Amino acid sequence: MMILVFAQWCINHDLDPITIYTEAYPHQEKNKELIEALDLTVPKKESDLIDSETILEVLSLYGNDDLAFVVSDYIHRKNLE
């Protein structure tokens, strides 16, 4: 579920989830779960809002601190809500 929320948040903000994930975990092989989650995302017009605070809380809840750090950087650089 966390991966799907992350992927949808990226889609909603016109960001590439694979690029962001790779920035957080550059030494990992391709994340099969993320690729599978991308198939379950919907276009941003059809998606419910996932605000930036929520995505950071979800990532932290699941212990994805490196990914939360990279996402936080994107939030601040791109002034995402």
Backbone hydrogen bonds in HBPLUS format (Angstrom, degrees):
<---DONOR---> <-ACCEPTOR-->    atom                        ^
c    i                          cat <-CA-CA->   ^        H-A-AA   ^      H-
h    n   atom  resd res      DA  || num        DHA   H-A  angle D-A-AA Bond
n    s   type  num  typ     dist DA aas  dist angle  dist       angle   num
A0005-VAL N   A0001-MET O   2.97 MM   4  6.26 160.1  2.01 155.5 160.8     1
A0006-PHE N   A0002-MET O   2.95 MM   4  6.17 161.8  1.98 148.9 154.0     2
A0007-ALA N   A0003-ILE O   2.87 MM   4  6.07 166.6  1.88 151.0 154.8     3
A0008-GLN N   A0004-LEU O   2.88 MM   4  6.03 163.2  1.91 150.8 155.5     4
A0009-TRP N   A0005-VAL O   2.89 MM   4  6.03 157.4  1.95 148.1 154.7     5
A0010-CYS N   A0006-PHE O   3.02 MM   4  6.31 159.2  2.06 152.0 157.1     6
A0011-ILE N   A0007-ALA O   3.00 MM   4  6.29 163.1  2.02 149.9 154.3     7
A0012-ASN N   A0008-GLN O   2.82 MM   4  6.01 160.9  1.85 152.8 158.2     8
A0013-HIS N   A0009-TRP O   3.14 MM   4  6.37 127.1  2.44 138.1 150.9     9
A0013-HIS N   A0010-CYS O   3.03 MM   3  5.18 139.6  2.19 101.1 112.9    10
A0015-LEU N   A0010-CYS O   2.83 MM   5  4.73 172.4  1.84 141.9 141.5    11
A0014-ASP N   A0011-ILE O   3.14 MM   3  5.04 165.8  2.16 110.6 110.4    12
A0020-ILE N   A0016-ASP O   3.13 MM   4  6.42 166.3  2.15 158.5 162.0    13
A0021-TYR N   A0017-PRO O   2.89 MM   4  5.99 162.8  1.92 147.7 152.9    14
A0022-THR N   A0018-ILE O   2.90 MM   4  6.00 157.0  1.95 145.1 151.7    15
A0023-GLU N   A0019-THR O   2.99 MM   4  6.25 144.7  2.11 143.9 153.3    16
A0024-ALA N   A0020-ILE O   3.16 MM   4  6.49 149.9  2.26 145.5 152.9    17
A0025-TYR N   A0021-TYR O   2.87 MM   4  6.10 152.9  1.94 151.0 159.4    18
A0028-GLN N   A0025-TYR O   3.26 MM   3  5.69 167.2  2.28 115.3 119.1    19
A0035-ILE N   A0031-ASN O   3.13 MM   4  6.49 161.1  2.17 153.6 158.7    20
A0036-GLU N   A0032-LYS O   2.92 MM   4  6.15 157.1  1.97 149.7 156.2    21
A0037-ALA N   A0033-GLU O   2.85 MM   4  6.02 149.3  1.94 140.5 149.6    22
A0038-LEU N   A0034-LEU O   2.97 MM   4  6.23 144.4  2.10 147.1 155.9    23
A0039-ASP N   A0036-GLU O   3.15 MM   3  5.45 136.4  2.35 102.7 113.6    24
A0040-LEU N   A0037-ALA O   2.86 MM   3  5.13 145.5  1.98 106.1 117.3    25
A0041-THR N   A0038-LEU O   3.35 MM   3  5.28 155.6  2.42  97.3 104.3    26
A0046-GLU N   A0043-PRO O   2.82 MM   3  5.47 144.9  1.94 120.6 130.4    27
A0047-SER N   A0044-LYS O   3.32 MM   3  5.02 150.8  2.41  94.5 102.9    28
A0055-ILE N   A0051-ASP O   3.17 MM   4  6.58 161.1  2.20 155.8 160.4    29
A0052-SER N   A0081-GLU O   3.29 MM  29  5.63 173.3  2.29 100.1 101.6    30
A0056-LEU N   A0052-SER O   3.13 MM   4  6.30 162.6  2.16 148.9 153.4    31
A0057-GLU N   A0053-GLU O   2.98 MM   4  6.19 154.6  2.05 147.1 154.3    32
A0058-VAL N   A0054-THR O   2.90 MM   4  6.12 162.6  1.93 156.4 160.8    33
A0059-LEU N   A0055-ILE O   2.97 MM   4  6.12 167.1  1.99 150.3 153.9    34
A0060-SER N   A0056-LEU O   2.99 MM   4  6.09 159.5  2.04 143.9 149.9    35
A0061-LEU N   A0057-GLU O   2.82 MM   4  5.93 154.5  1.88 146.9 154.7    36
A0062-TYR N   A0058-VAL O   3.16 MM   4  6.40 147.7  2.27 146.6 153.4    37
A0064-ASN N   A0059-LEU O   2.84 MM   5  5.07 154.4  1.90 161.2 153.5    38
A0063-GLY N   A0060-SER O   2.98 MM   3  4.90 160.1  2.02 103.8 109.4    39
A0068-ALA N   A0064-ASN O   2.85 MM   4  6.09 156.3  1.91 150.5 158.5    40
A0069-PHE N   A0065-ASP O   2.89 MM   4  6.06 148.8  1.99 143.6 151.2    41
A0070-VAL N   A0066-ASP O   3.15 MM   4  6.48 158.5  2.20 146.2 150.6    42
A0071-VAL N   A0067-LEU O   2.87 MM   4  6.08 166.5  1.88 155.9 160.0    43
A0072-SER N   A0068-ALA O   2.84 MM   4  5.91 157.6  1.89 144.0 150.7    44
A0073-ASP N   A0069-PHE O   3.00 MM   4  6.26 149.2  2.10 142.0 150.2    45
A0074-TYR N   A0070-VAL O   3.02 MM   4  6.40 155.4  2.08 149.5 155.6    46
A0075-ILE N   A0071-VAL O   2.87 MM   4  6.17 157.6  1.92 153.2 160.0    47
A0076-HIS N   A0072-SER O   3.03 MM   4  6.29 159.6  2.07 150.3 154.4    48
A0077-ARG N   A0073-ASP O   2.87 MM   4  6.02 162.9  1.89 153.4 158.7    49
A0078-LYS N   A0074-TYR O   2.89 MM   4  5.77 162.0  1.93 148.8 153.5    50
A0079-ASN N   A0075-ILE O   2.88 MM   4  5.43 107.7  2.42 128.8 142.9    51
A0080-LEU N   A0075-ILE O   2.96 MM   5  4.78 149.5  2.05 130.8 139.8    52
